[in-house]
Amino acid sequence: MTSRNISVTDDVYELLAKMKLKNESFSDTIRRLAKRRDLTESAGAWSDVPEDEMRAFVEGIRGLREKTLQSLRDMSLEVC
């Protein structure tokens, strides 16, 4: 397999390094990121989920969000 050298700024290198998965090369990382699809391609993907199940799902997310926020509030009080 042939290779090419490319130049990236230090900040871009740091971003890629943070996105790089364990045992993944920079080429693999760039390939994975470049293959990301447009969010609009997923539109309607959950349209067949019954309304009561969707409502329960949304409520579960809200509950987790509130627990997370409360945990963050508690941690900030401990620091003070």
N, C-alpha and C positions, 0 to 999 in steps of 0.2 A: 504494500500500500504506500503510495507516495504521500508526502506531507508538504505543507507550506507553512512558512512563518508569517504571523500577523503581529502587528503592533497594537497594543491597547494601553490606555493610560492606567496609572496606578489605581485609580478609584474603580475602574472597570474590572481590573484584575482582582481587586478585593471583593467586589460583588460576585464575580464568578467563583472565587474561592469559597465564599459563604454558601453559594448555591450548589456547589459540588458535593455529590454524595460519596459516602465511603466506598473505596475501591473503584471510583469512577474517574476517568481521565478528563482533562479539560475539553477534549474533542467530544467525548460522550456527553458532558454537561451541556455544551453548546448545541449539540444535536438534539438532546432532550428538550431544551428550552425552545429551540427553533420549531419543534413539532407541536408546540402548544396550539390548540385550536381556538378559534374565535368563540367567545361565550355565547353568541347568538346561535351557534350550531346546536346548543343544548336546549334551546327554547322549546317548551312543550314536552320535555322528557318525562315530566312527572304528571302529565295531564290525565293519566289513567288511575292515579291514586285517589281513592275515595275521599270525599271532603272531610269525614270524621277522622280518618287517619292523618290527613294533612294537618288538621286542626291540632291533633294530639302531638304531632311532630313539632309544629310551631311552638306550642306551649312548652314542650320539653326543652327546646332551644332557649326560650325565654327564662325558664327555670335555671338552666345552666349559666346563662348570662348573669342572672341576679346573684347566683352563688359565687361566680367569679368576681363580680364587682364587690360583693361583701368581703370576700377573702382579701382583695386588694385594699379595701378600706381598713380591715383589721391589721394588715401588715403595715400600713402607713401609720396607724396609731401606735404600733409597737416600736417604730423607729423614733417617734417623737419623744 
